[in-house]
Amino acid sequence: MTVSSAEEPSSGDSGNARKTPNDLLCDEWRAYKAEAEEAFKANVTRSNDRVKEFAFAGIALLWVFRAIGRDGRPVLALDLQLAGALFCGGLALDLLQYMFGTAILSRVLDSISSEEKIDSLAGRAWPGAPRAAPPVLDQGGAEYFFWGKMICVLLGDAILLGHLFIAF
């Protein structure tokens, strides 16, 4: 970040002084922490909503396409059983994605909190003296669960659409 000469602070204005490279690194670390906190909050709050949505959609799917057998028990065609299994698999992967992401981000935030405490005890604002820019915020492989659930749900949708196409 550079400051143009038009933005140069006046000699009496110490509140708008040009930032040093260390100040810029500190700003990057604070932004990193804010991003980690935001991602953590999103994982925690979204997991509950997504699990409910998938569960109700799966229940509705099975309810709509069920048939009643001679013995009075519900019966689903084999392809709908497979679609239901894929939807349940997608639901499980969705839950795992958010649980895994939450666990990883919890560790990141714990580490940052420890560093904050150390800097606070030393009388410094966090981050005290960073040597480099913060690392890329690692989601710890949660994207694999994301893509897995997408594949499961898309395959389930394809099977369901195939069933509808053949049935009607």
GINOR-V281253 format. One record per residue. N is the residue number from 0. RES is the residue in three letters. PSI is psi as a letter, one per 20 degrees, with the letter a starting at -180 (999 if undefined). NEAR is the number of other C-alpha atoms within 8 Angstrom. D_FIRST is the distance of its C-alpha to the first C-alpha in whole Angstrom. Layout:
n=<N,N>
res=<RES,RES>
psi=<PSI,PSI>
near=<NEAR,NEAR>
d_first=<D_FIRST,D_FIRST>
//
This chain:
n=<0,1,2,3,4,5,6,7,8,9,10,11,12,13,14,15,16,17,18,19,20,21,22,23,24,25,26,27,28,29,30,31,32,33,34,35,36,37,38,39,40,41,42,43,44,45,46,47,48,49,50,51,52,53,54,55,56,57,58,59,60,61,62,63,64,65,66,67,68,69,70,71,72,73,74,75,76,77,78,79,80,81,82,83,84,85,86,87,88,89,90,91,92,93,94,95,96,97,98,99,100,101,102,103,104,105,106,107,108,109,110,111,112,113,114,115,116,117,118,119,120,121,122,123,124,125,126,127,128,129,130,131,132,133,134,135,136,137,138,139,140,141,142,143,144,145,146,147,148,149,150,151,152,153,154,155,156,157,158,159,160,161,162,163,164,165,166,167>
res=<MET,THR,VAL,SER,SER,ALA,GLU,GLU,PRO,SER,SER,GLY,ASP,SER,GLY,ASN,ALA,ARG,LYS,THR,PRO,ASN,ASP,LEU,LEU,CYS,ASP,GLU,TRP,ARG,ALA,TYR,LYS,ALA,GLU,ALA,GLU,GLU,ALA,PHE,LYS,ALA,ASN,VAL,THR,ARG,SER,ASN,ASP,ARG,VAL,LYS,GLU,PHE,ALA,PHE,ALA,GLY,ILE,ALA,LEU,LEU,TRP,VAL,PHE,ARG,ALA,ILE,GLY,ARG,ASP,GLY,ARG,PRO,VAL,LEU,ALA,LEU,ASP,LEU,GLN,LEU,ALA,GLY,ALA,LEU,PHE,CYS,GLY,GLY,LEU,ALA,LEU,ASP,LEU,LEU,GLN,TYR,MET,PHE,GLY,THR,ALA,ILE,LEU,SER,ARG,VAL,LEU,ASP,SER,ILE,SER,SER,GLU,GLU,LYS,ILE,ASP,SER,LEU,ALA,GLY,ARG,ALA,TRP,PRO,GLY,ALA,PRO,ARG,ALA,ALA,PRO,PRO,VAL,LEU,ASP,GLN,GLY,GLY,ALA,GLU,TYR,PHE,PHE,TRP,GLY,LYS,MET,ILE,CYS,VAL,LEU,LEU,GLY,ASP,ALA,ILE,LEU,LEU,GLY,HIS,LEU,PHE,ILE,ALA,PHE>
psi=<p,q,p,r,h,h,j,p,q,r,h,i,n,i,h,k,q,p,p,r,h,h,g,g,g,g,g,g,h,h,h,g,g,h,g,g,g,g,h,g,g,g,g,g,h,h,g,g,g,h,g,g,g,g,g,h,g,g,g,g,g,h,g,g,j,q,r,p,r,h,j,j,q,q,p,q,q,g,h,h,g,g,g,g,h,h,g,h,g,h,g,g,h,g,g,h,g,h,g,g,g,g,g,g,h,g,g,g,h,g,g,g,g,g,h,g,g,g,h,g,h,i,k,q,q,q,p,f,m,q,i,r,q,q,r,p,o,p,j,k,j,h,h,g,h,g,h,g,h,g,g,g,g,g,g,g,g,g,g,g,h,g,g,g,g,g,h,999>
near=<3,3,8,6,5,5,6,9,10,5,5,5,8,7,4,6,8,7,7,6,6,9,8,10,12,13,8,10,11,10,8,10,10,8,8,12,10,8,9,12,8,8,12,11,8,9,12,8,8,10,11,8,8,11,10,8,8,11,8,8,9,11,7,6,8,10,7,9,8,5,5,6,7,8,8,10,7,6,9,13,9,10,13,12,8,12,13,11,10,14,12,9,12,14,11,9,13,13,11,10,13,11,8,11,14,9,8,9,11,8,8,9,8,8,10,11,8,8,13,10,7,6,6,9,8,10,12,8,6,9,5,5,8,7,4,4,6,7,9,7,7,11,8,8,12,11,8,10,14,9,9,12,11,8,10,13,9,8,12,11,8,8,10,8,7,6,5,4>
d_first=<0,4,7,10,13,14,12,13,15,19,20,22,19,18,17,14,13,10,9,10,9,12,11,8,11,13,11,12,15,16,15,17,20,20,20,23,25,25,26,28,30,30,32,34,35,35,37,40,40,40,43,45,44,45,48,50,49,51,54,54,54,57,59,59,60,62,66,69,71,75,75,72,69,66,66,62,63,61,58,57,58,55,53,53,52,49,48,49,47,44,44,45,41,40,41,40,36,35,37,36,32,33,34,31,29,31,31,27,27,30,28,25,27,29,26,25,29,28,25,27,30,28,27,23,21,20,19,20,18,17,17,15,14,16,19,20,22,25,28,30,32,33,32,36,37,35,37,40,41,40,42,45,45,44,47,49,49,50,53,53,53,56,58,58,58,61,63,63>
//
